[in-house]
Amino acid sequence: MRYPEYADDLQRIHASEVYGVALFDTAARLTRDAERTRKWLALKALEQQTLERYLAFMRETRQPVREPRFWRQKGQVEGAALGVLPWRVAMTLLRDGTQPFQKTFLRLKRHASPEHSAFFEHVYAHEKAIEALAMTSNSEM
């Protein structure tokens, strides 16, 4: 699988997962509601799992890994906001924030070779799951 944006798209997975772990961890620490904390931590776990799968994929395919600069800090800053904003606003921002990542991950999925299709399907599906949680949680609280 090679196309012009391939290397940048792979790096986008790394950035997204590092960002997500920091985002959800920070939101969970700043949220005072136990149910919201539980949801933030579930999202953090999903991001951590996908990050680990990404790093394994990069090792298995012998591709270089570059630590995404500033994404952890961006996640911490934006996670602080999500942790204290009204729940509906936070869920709307979360839902909207998945859109650029979905576009990239769908491109990777569409270009995936058969031996790597399961990995890229997971990456795309995990972002859709975050969107779905945000959409359903938006109406709950």
Secondary structure, DSSP 8 states (H G I E B T S, - for coil): ---TTHHHHHHHHHHHHHHHHHHHHHHHHH---HHHHHHHHHHHHHHHHHHHHHHHHHHHTT------SSHHHHHHHHHHHHHHS-HHHHHHHHHHHHHHHHHHHHHHHHH--GGGHHHHHHHHHHHHHHHHHHHHHHTT-
